[in-house]
Amino acid sequence: MIAGQRHELPGVVFSTVEEIYRRGQGDKVPGMLRQHGEPSRVAKLVQIYDSASENYGEHHDLSIESIHNVTSLYVLPREPHSALTT
């Protein structure tokens, strides 16, 4: 459930794609999907989006994150049992 609507996508996918779309793509965001985010911050984002106590990131504001942290969270490989993939 995101913004009161049911989605078939995992919350992390919906949230990161929405944030990438909101900020724009292409020349507006140099290096998007080519530059890596800050490893410690990306790890914290994974923890937020994989945690029931954090509502799986439902209330986390990705607009405060660097675009590279957001795209790193989007392309990060997932464990099969992770809430990020369900």
Buried (B, 14 or more C-beta within 10 A) or exposed (E): EBEEEEEEEBBBBBBBEBBBEEBEEEEEBEEBBEEEBBEEBBBBBBEBBBEEEBEBBBEBEBEEBBBBBBBBBBEBEBEEEBBBEE
